[in-house]
Amino acid sequence: MPRMLDVSDEVRAEIGDEEADRLLGGDNAPGTYDCTSCRTPGDSERERTSTVLFVGEETAVLAFAHASCIPSQVVPVSEEQLQGAVRSITGGEGQRPQPEPDLPLQAELGVTSGLLLVGGEVQPALVVEPLVPIARPGTNGPVDVFLELLTEQGFSTVTALDQTPEQLPGWSVLLVMGKLHAVLQPNANGGAPVAWWQAHQAMQVAEEWRSAVNKSGRVLVFAAPVGTIGQQPREDLLREALDRAAAAGKLVGAAMPLAGT
């Protein structure tokens, strides 16, 4: 049975037209799968599914994700990271995969947009969650220091969503023609800001979210460690997940001005 698969041009270029056509026709493609982004079940016969190709130095692994989580894409990784991805995708037991020591902070991040009630007002927000644990560059651990690194960058610890986080100087959220392109951070070498996170493809956002951003001129950006928030189908569930993360001390945030339109 044909699958509801998205195979991007870059994935097709890597796996070849013949293999891509077999996947789209239902061969070599799973019916059900665990999303490589949010780790919840998916069904390629019933919902749009992205093909995600992890490419190492010598090998490659094809994984699947909800199209609502991440687009079809090629993700370059080291062989060590690729083995971790294999264990994650197959649900294999054994040693917990360790991130690459020099993994940059802009490693694969899942980003969700939503309108949230913060400080008694409805605010446009982005929720950021890594797809893998983040290690400090140049070290072998601890396993996940994502929040620690963001705090060093100026993000504030969020213990409750009862007030707006402080604005983070030099950071901004880039919209181009109404689509989300990147979260920008100051350039350590001076000059124009650089991308801390950049969408593989411009991300469509809801009209209500875009209107709220254009009205306020800013976005609230919240971040949590891998596996804390997940891909929530509704904004009320997203808010509940954020409240739980805040109560557990696993949430940081910052307000960022809008760049672009």
N, C-alpha and C positions, 0 to 999 in steps of 0.2 A: 504494500500500500504506500502511495507517495506520502512523504513527510512534509510538514510545514517548516522546512528548514530555510534559513538565510545563509547563503554561502557568498561571502564578499569576494570581490575581484582579487584581493591579495591572497585570500585563502585558496581560491581556485588556481591562481598562478603557482602556488606551492604544491598543491596536491594533484594538479592536472585536470583537464576537462573531463576525462573518462571517469575518474574517481568522483569528481563533483557531481556528475550526472547520475552515477550510481547512488550516491547519497540522496540526491533529490528524488530519485525514483523509489527510494525505500530500501535499497540494498545497503548493507554495511552501516546502517543508521539505527540507533536504538529507538524503541517505542517510548519507554520511560527512561529517565536518567536523573541523576542528582546534578542540579545546576552548579557549574564550576564557580559561579559568582556568589550566590546566596546559600548554596548547599541544601536547598529544599527541592522536593521532587518536581520533575517536569514531564510532559508528555508531548512528543514531537508529532503525534497524530492529531492532537487537539489544540495546540497553542504554538505560536511562532517561536522558533528555536534558533539560536545562533550557533554556528560552528566556530569554535575557537581552537586555533592551532598553536600549540606550544612548540617552539622550535629551539632546539639546543645546538651544540656544536656538531654533533654527529647524528642525533636522532630527533624525531618529532612525534608529538602525541596530539591526537585530535580529541577535543572535549566538546561538551555541549552546555549551553546556558539559555535561560529564558531571554528572549529578544528584548523584553522589558528591562532586563538587568544590564546587559552589555551587548553591543553590536558584534556581528561576526568580524573576527580580526585575527591577525597573526601576532603572537606574543613571543618575542625573543627572550630566551632564558638561558642560564648556564646549565650544564649537564646536572649539577647538583640540584638546582632548582627544579629541573625537569623530573628528576627522580622523586622529589617531593610532590610534584604535581601528579605523577603517576600514582603514588600512594594515596593522595587525596581523592583522585578521580575513582580509583578502584576500591577505595575504602579499606585498603590493606592495613594490617596491623604491623606492629613493630616499632622501630625507633621513630620518634617524632621528627618530621622533616625540619631541617634548620635552614633559615634564609641564607642567601649568599652574603658573605661578610660585607661586601661593598655595595649592597643593594641600595640604590638611591631612594630618597624619601618619596619621589614621585613614582615608585613602583606601582603596580596595578591597583588602582583605587576604584571602588564602586561609589558612584555619586547619585543621590536621589534628591529630586526637588519636591517641595511641598509647602503649603501654607500652614503655619503653626500659630497657635495662640500663645504668645510669649509676653509676659508683663501686661496682660490684659488687652493686648492688641494683636490682631492677625498680622503676621509677619511672613514675608517670603524667605524661605530657608533652603539651604542645601545640607544634606547629611552625607558625610564622607566616611567610608569604612574600607580598609584595605582588604584585598582578596587573599592575602597571605600575611603571616606575622612579619613585623618590620624589625630588623636588627640595626643596631647602630653601625654606620659605615666604619669599616676598618676593624671590626671586632667580631667575635664568634658568639656574642650573647650580651645580655640576657635575650631570651627568645623574642620578646615583643616589647619594644620601647617606643611605640608609635606616639602615645600620649606624652611621654617624656620629651620626645623630640619636638612635638608641637608646642608644648609649654615653653621650651627654650626659645621657640620662634616668636612667642608672645601671646599664644592662645591662653585663655583663662579657663580654669577648672569650673565646670558647671555642676552645681549640687542640686539645683532645682530650676525649672524653666519659669521662674516668676519675675525675672528681669532680663533685659537685653544685654548680651555680652558687650564688652568694650570694643571700640573700633581698633583694628590692627593696622598701624601705620605702614604705608607702602604696599599693602595687599589690596587686591580688587578682584571682582568677578566680571569676566568678559562675556558680554552678549554681542552677537553680530546678527543683524537683521532678525532679531527676536529669538535666536537660538543660542544655547549655551555652548561656549567654546572652551573656556579655560578659567582656572583660578590662578591669578598672577601674584608673584611675590617679588620683593625687591631684588635687584641684581647685585650680588656680592661685589662685583667689579665696577659698580656704578653703571649709569646709563639706563636704558629702557628696562622695565620689569621683565622677568622671565616666567615661564609657565611652571607652577608647582604641580598642577594637574592640568592635563589637556585632553579633551574628548578625542577619541579616535575618529569619530564622525560627529559633526555638530549635533548637539542633543536638543530634540524638540521638548519644549516646556509648555505647560498648560497656559491658555490665554489669561486665566485669572492670576496665575503666578507672575507672568510677564507684566501684566497691568499693575500688580502690586509693587513689583520692582521699579517700574518706571515712575510710580507715584512716590515711593519712599527714597529712591536713589541708592538703596543699599540692600545687601543680602546678609542674613545671619547664617554663618557656616558653623555647623556642629560636626565633631569628629569623635569616633569611638573605635576601639580595637576590633580586629577581625572577629566575626561571629557574634558580636554584641547586638546589633540592630537587625540585620537581615533585610531582605527585600519585602517590604510591607505593601500590601495591595491598596490600602486606604490610609488617608492622612490621620484618622483617629488612631489607627493601629501603629502608625509611625510615631505619633506623639506618645502613646503608651510605652513603646520600646525605648524612646528617648528618656522618659521619666524613670524607667527601670535602670537605664544606664547611668543617669545622673545620681540616683539614690545609691548605686553601687560604686560611685566614684570613678566611673569609666567614661566620662564625657567631658570634652573641652569645647570651647566655642569662641567665636569672634565675629564682630560686625565688619563688613567690607563694603566699600562704595562700589557702585555700578560703573563699569567701564564699557563703552560702546552703547548700543541701542537695542 
